[in-house]
Every structure is written in C-alpha cells, then in structure tokens.
Amino acid sequence: MIRAWHELPKKLRLWGAACCFVLGVIFLGYLNLSSGRPNFAFWEVMNALIGSPEAEGRANFLIVGTRLPRILVAILAGAGLGVAGYLMQGSLRNPLADPGLLGVSQAAALAVAVAAIYPELLPGHFPRAVLCLIAGSGAGAIVLFAASNIRSTVRLILAGVVVSGLFAVLTTMVIFTAPYDRTTSGGLAGYLRYTAGSLIGLYWDDFHSLWPWLLAGLIPSWFSTKAVNLLQLGDEMASGAGLNPGKARIALLAIALLLVCPIIAVIGPLGFIALFSPHISRFIMADSSARPVMILSALCGAFLTVAADTAGRLLFFPVEVPAGVWTIVVITPVALSLLSMRLRRAG
C-alpha cells in the first residue's frame, strides 16, 4: 500500500496529503468548538461563527471568545514549528535539528522564567515575543559559534546538548534561588504552564500577538526553498550554483528563529512538532523537494498540534493536560513506525 502511494504522481501525493491534513484540522477544530462544558450542537456552532443574531450570548462567548482563538493559535503555532523544523534540518543537513537541539527552546524558557519571577527587570509592557527572540537568537549563535564547522553533524549535536543543558541549569537556578514570596505567586505558576507547552487560557490577544510574527517568517520561508534545495546537495554544489552556503545558512536559521521564538513566547516549548513534521512530510512525498515538503510540514505541524490540544482538553475532561505532553504521546508511535519502515527498507 505504501509503495502504491509513492508511485502516484507527486502533485497527487501533495494534494491528497494536504487535503487529509486540512480535513483533519477542520474536524478536530469543530470537535473543540462543540465539546466541553457545555456542549453545543452543530447549528449553534455555525450561528456563533457567522455572527448570526440567533446565536445565544453564552454560545457566542464560549465558542468565539474562548475556544476559537485557542484553535487558531494551535494552527499557527503548529504550522510555524513545522516550517521552522524543515528550515533547520534543510539548512544544516541534519535530520535531528530542531529548536531544542540548538538550545533555542531552553534559552527562551529561561527568559520567560526570569520575566515571570522578576518582572521588574524588564521595561513596562516589553513584548515577551521580542524577549524570547533575543534569548533564542543568542542561544543559536552560541551553538553555531561553538560548532564552528556546522557541516559536522556530531559537533553541532554536542554543542547543542551542552548549550541546552547550560540554559536548563540556569533556569533551575533562577527558580530555586528566587525569594519564597515570588515562587508562591502567580509568576512561577505561569512559567510552569509555559514549560509544559500549554494552550490553556489563550484568547484573542494571544492570537493577535502571534500572527504578525509568523507572517513575517512564513513569507521569506516561501521564497527560500531554492536555497534549501541547493544546501541539501552540499556546500560545493551550492557554491557552484552561485549560492554562498554560509550566508544562506545563517539567513535560513534567522527565519527559523523568527518563527519559533514568538511561538515559545505564547505557548511555551512544544516538543517534537518541529522535529518530526518534516520527517513525516518527506515520508509522505518520498521526495526532498523543498516547497512541497515545506507545505506539508506546515499542515502536518498544524494537525499534530491541534490533535494534541484536543486530546489534552477532552480526553480527561474536566481535567486538562498540556498539549506538550500529548505531542509526545501522539508523535512517538508515528515516529517509531516511520523508523521501523525505514530500517526494513534499508535492510
């Protein structure tokens, strides 16, 4: 069956997989909008979404005011992480590259911890997305400088592990050395919600703070696919085609950081989405062409994030489990299946 799928024309595979992901997001989105306390019928959901005067005040508040922005943030965050993961893996030619590998997630988490426990250190109303972008960019720069020759996969992984561990230790020190009154206040609770990768309690303000950053990152991503294709061929081939590999790699990583850091600022570090969405997309396409795989990486990331949030919100209702926990639960069996099939094919 898998062989038959891979024998289909490339455009048919792309459109077929894209339609499946989109339909999956629509179905899970409706499930999220209609389910909870209370449940709503289909016509109540539609009346609220189209702004019908027949919509009840309670339905309109719960569906449009609280549930819809949470779904939209999940879609944006998943799509951004999927594209960022593809850019990192393609530019570094490293299948393990993701925000956690470069220490970006841990650095952003440290910045959020400091801001949550010591808010007086920041200017008033300092955007958390900018704070995470500064921290994440600094971590990425440290890893790339430490690796020096980023064509070496082993060196890059070791540098990433060391830097990630450093920021994790610093975060622990910030928490455990904080005054007692600060750790018992809402600041630490807010930080813990971020570290779990949670979409709980997101509203329209969070959506509006996120989409401009993602738009600023997705537009250059769309036009960077040629550079990714050339870098995947190797630095010598890329140079022969007129591309400066070093500058192109830095530009692609900067775009990836522009996508990842605002997401971490809003929902925290969401594991596995950036790492596995490109792998799943490459397996579906059986091809490494940048643009089709990048499109599917965005759609796959959106679907997996919405699925994880739906599971966390509804499976143990009324208790909500952070989406970051469910991304591991949802993606791990998929990743193991892909690995098993690849090993069988290689054998």
HELIX and SHEET records of a PDB file:
HELIX    1   1 ILE A    2  HIS A    6  1                                   5    
HELIX    2   2 LYS A   10  SER A   34  1                                  25    
HELIX    3   3 PHE A   42  LEU A   49  1                                   8    
HELIX    4   4 GLY A   57  ASN A   60  1                                   4    
HELIX    5   5 PHE A   61  ARG A   67  3                                   7    
HELIX    6   6 LEU A   68  LEU A   92  1                                  25    
HELIX    7   7 VAL A  104  ILE A  117  1                                  14    
HELIX    8   8 PRO A  119  LEU A  121  5                                   3    
HELIX    9   9 ARG A  128  ALA A  147  1                                  20    
HELIX   10  10 THR A  153  PHE A  176  1                                  24    
HELIX   11  11 TYR A  180  THR A  183  1                                   4    
HELIX   12  12 GLY A  186  THR A  195  1                                  10    
HELIX   13  13 TRP A  204  TRP A  222  1                                  19    
HELIX   14  14 THR A  225  GLN A  232  1                                   8    
HELIX   15  15 ASP A  235  GLY A  240  1                                   6    
HELIX   16  16 PRO A  245  ILE A  267  1                                  23    
HELIX   17  17 ILE A  273  MET A  285  1                                  13    
HELIX   18  18 ALA A  290  LEU A  314  1                                  25    
HELIX   19  19 ALA A  323  ALA A  346  1                                  24    
END                                                                             
